[in-house]
Amino acid sequence: MKETSLEEIRLTELPLGSKAKITKHDESELHLTLLEMGCVPGEPVWLEMVAPLGDPIAIQIAGYHLSIRKKDAEKIWVSVI
């Protein structure tokens, strides 16, 4: 796995209500699906809600709302805006 800068965190570590920009994805079978859902590097993302038990999370990206499982969100790296 590549080393990340101090500014990059996983999407699941982003505080509720915070905005960030997607920087990369971990290489996995989900990589293409994330791209198709609009989770492309450089795209701004806003963490809107987290379910009471922490899974799933709701984000706003590319002009729409997306619910994503926590295990899938852990594969997305972001840089806080």
N, C-alpha and C positions, 0 to 999 in steps of 0.2 A: 504494500500500500504506500502511496506517496505521502510525503510529509506535508503538513498543512501549515499555513502561517498562523500566528496567534489570533488574527482577526476572524478566521473561519471557524464556524461551529456547525454542528449538525442541526437540522431543522427542529428536531425534538428538544434541543437545548435553548431555543429561542424563547424569550419571555413572552407571555400572553400579551397581545396587543402591539407587539413590536413589528417593525418592518425590516426586511432584509432583501438582499439580492442573491439569487442562486449563483453559486460559483462552479459547482461540479456535482457529479453523482459517483457513488461507488460503482465499480463495474459489477453488474449482476444481470440476471435474466430479466429484471424489471427495468433496465436502463431504457429500452425503446418505448415501453409503456409510459414511463415518466415523461419522456420527450413528447409523446402523442397527447398527453394530458396538459401540455403547456409548461411543464417544469424544465425549461431550457436555461442553460447558463446565461446570466445577464438579466433574466426576468425578475422584476420585483415581486415579492411575496409578503403577505401580511397574515400573521397568526391570529385568527379571529376567536376561536373557541377550542376548548379541550373538554372532552367528555368527562363526567364525574370520576370515572375510574382511570382516566388518562388515555383511553383508546376508543375511538379514533380522534383525530384532531381535524379541525376545519380551518382551511386557509383560503385566502382570496388571491387569485393569480390570473393573469391574462384576462381580466374583466369578468371572471366568474368565480363562484364558490366551489371548493373542492374538499371533500372529506377523504382523508387518507389514513390508512392504518399506521400505527406508531412504528411498527417494524419496517414499513416501507419508507416512512419519513426519515428514519435513521440513515438511510442511504443518500439523502440529499444534504449537501454542504452549502451553507449560506454565509454571507458577510453582512453584518448588521449595518443598516443605513443610519 
